[in-house]
Amino acid sequence: MSEVVSNKKSKTPIIMFIVFVLPVVLAYLALTFDWFNKGSTNKGELLATPLDMSSLVAQREPLWRLLFVMPQECADECENALYSINQIWVALGKESDRVEPLVLAHQKSHIMDSTDTQRYPNIKVLKVDERNVNNLFKDESADGIFIADTLGNVILKYPVKQQQDDAIQQSRDILADLRKLLKLSRIG
């Protein structure tokens, strides 16, 4: 009988080690060797420092914005971006009143004609000075689709896709991120 008690006493430290120390060691190794996804759920590129566009939209209603800067020539990428922004806004459904699809156009930008406005009736065009656009995107490339919060901070960037299938998939990613933001936000 004393052998049974002594055998139990010798197993106790091993069991204690397995229960308390082993999970800590495994967690440390998982963090050190990146064995898991670190919890980032956004599909776009989170800008390290938000771009401040509050001066451009100071007179506008505080809404979330899907933002696109119109290039000099509207090629396939531009058409895909406009199509994506329009479709995302439509797909938001009852939440669409909280989001404004906005295109920034300056003096050298391609001019959206009546055909474009008929194809994309939900997109608003804001004519701004080219210096304002350059000041906004001084450290960041302006080609892309951006999400801006209600305070005028541009926070997420998505590259513009040349192929329409890629642009449609990216639209789903933008829509998913925007829905998360709208769900977590009570403003706008």
C-alpha positions in Angstrom: 0.0 0.0 0.0 2.8 2.4 0.7 4.1 1.7 -2.9 0.7 3.0 -4.2 0.9 6.2 -2.2 4.5 6.8 -3.1 3.7 6.2 -6.8 0.9 8.8 -6.6 3.3 11.3 -5.0 5.8 10.9 -7.7 3.2 11.5 -10.5 1.8 14.6 -8.9 4.7 17.0 -9.9 4.6 15.6 -13.5 0.8 16.2 -13.7 1.2 19.7 -12.2 3.9 20.4 -14.8 1.7 19.2 -17.7 -1.4 21.2 -16.5 0.3 24.5 -15.6 3.6 24.9 -17.3 3.2 23.2 -20.6 0.4 25.5 -21.9 2.5 28.5 -21.1 5.5 27.1 -23.0 3.3 26.2 -26.0 1.8 29.7 -26.0 5.2 31.2 -26.0 6.3 29.1 -28.9 3.2 29.9 -30.8 3.8 33.6 -30.4 7.5 33.3 -31.2 7.2 31.2 -34.4 3.9 32.8 -35.7 1.9 29.6 -35.7 -1.4 31.4 -35.9 -3.1 34.4 -37.5 -2.7 37.4 -35.2 -6.4 38.4 -35.3 -6.4 40.9 -38.2 -9.7 40.5 -39.9 -9.7 43.4 -42.3 -9.1 42.6 -45.9 -7.7 45.9 -46.9 -4.5 47.6 -46.0 -4.8 49.4 -42.7 -3.0 52.7 -43.1 -0.4 53.2 -40.4 -1.3 56.9 -40.0 -4.8 57.8 -41.1 -4.9 60.5 -43.9 -6.9 63.6 -42.8 -9.4 64.6 -45.5 -11.6 66.6 -43.0 -10.8 69.8 -44.8 -12.2 68.4 -48.1 -15.4 67.2 -46.6 -16.0 69.8 -43.9 -19.2 71.1 -45.5 -20.6 67.6 -46.1 -22.7 65.4 -43.9 -20.6 63.1 -41.5 -20.8 59.8 -43.3 -18.6 56.9 -44.0 -17.1 57.3 -47.4 -15.9 55.0 -50.2 -13.3 57.2 -51.8 -11.6 57.0 -55.2 -9.4 59.6 -56.8 -10.1 60.0 -60.5 -7.0 59.6 -62.6 -6.1 61.5 -65.7 -7.3 58.7 -68.0 -10.0 56.3 -67.0 -8.7 52.9 -68.2 -9.9 49.4 -67.1 -8.7 49.9 -63.5 -10.7 53.1 -63.2 -13.8 51.6 -64.7 -13.5 48.6 -62.3 -13.1 50.9 -59.3 -16.2 53.0 -60.2 -18.2 49.8 -60.8 -17.0 48.3 -57.5 -17.9 51.5 -55.5 -21.3 51.6 -57.1 -22.0 47.9 -56.5 -20.8 48.1 -52.9 -23.1 51.0 -52.1 -26.0 49.1 -53.7 -25.2 45.9 -51.7 -25.2 47.8 -48.4 -29.0 47.9 -48.7 -30.6 49.7 -45.7 -27.2 50.7 -44.5 -26.4 52.6 -47.7 -27.7 55.9 -46.2 -24.7 55.8 -43.8 -22.2 55.6 -46.7 -21.3 58.1 -49.4 -19.5 56.8 -52.5 -17.3 59.7 -53.4 -14.9 60.4 -56.3 -12.4 63.2 -55.9 -11.8 64.9 -59.2 -9.2 67.7 -59.8 -8.2 69.7 -62.8 -6.2 67.0 -64.5 -8.7 64.2 -63.8 -10.7 62.4 -66.4 -14.1 64.1 -66.6 -17.1 61.9 -65.8 -19.6 62.6 -68.6 -23.3 61.9 -68.7 -22.8 58.3 -69.7 -20.7 57.7 -66.5 -23.2 59.4 -64.3 -26.0 57.3 -65.8 -24.0 54.1 -65.2 -23.0 55.1 -61.7 -25.9 57.3 -60.4 -25.0 56.8 -56.7 -21.5 58.1 -57.0 -21.0 61.7 -56.0 -18.2 63.7 -57.5 -16.3 66.3 -55.4 -14.3 68.7 -57.5 -11.2 69.7 -55.5 -7.9 71.4 -56.2 -5.0 69.2 -57.2 -2.9 70.6 -54.4 -5.5 69.4 -51.9 -5.3 65.9 -53.3 -1.5 66.0 -53.2 -1.6 67.3 -49.5 -4.0 64.5 -48.6 -1.9 61.7 -50.2 1.5 63.2 -49.6 3.1 59.9 -48.2 0.6 57.5 -49.8 -0.2 56.5 -53.4 -3.6 57.9 -54.5 -4.4 54.9 -56.7 -6.8 52.7 -54.9 -10.2 52.6 -53.3 -10.2 54.0 -49.8 -12.6 53.9 -46.8 -12.8 57.0 -44.8 -14.6 57.3 -41.4 -17.2 59.9 -40.4 -14.5 62.3 -39.1 -12.7 62.4 -42.5 -9.9 60.0 -41.6 -8.9 57.7 -44.5 -8.2 54.4 -42.7 -8.2 51.5 -45.2 -6.8 51.1 -48.7 -7.6 48.6 -51.4 -5.5 48.4 -54.6 -7.3 48.9 -57.9 -7.6 45.7 -60.0 -7.2 45.5 -63.7 -9.3 42.3 -64.3 -13.0 42.6 -63.6 -13.2 39.2 -61.9 -10.5 40.4 -59.4 -12.3 43.6 -58.9 -15.5 41.8 -58.1 -13.7 39.6 -55.5 -12.2 42.7 -54.1 -15.6 44.4 -53.9 -16.7 41.5 -51.6 -13.7 42.2 -49.4 -14.4 45.9 -49.2 -18.1 45.2 -48.5 -17.2 42.8 -45.7 -14.8 45.4 -44.1 -17.4 48.2 -44.5 -20.2 46.1 -42.9 -17.9 45.4 -39.9 -17.1 49.1 -39.5 -20.8 50.1 -39.8 -21.8 47.4 -37.3 -19.2 48.7 -34.8 -19.9 52.3 -35.4 -22.9 54.3 -34.1 -21.9 57.4 -35.9 -22.9 58.1 -39.5 
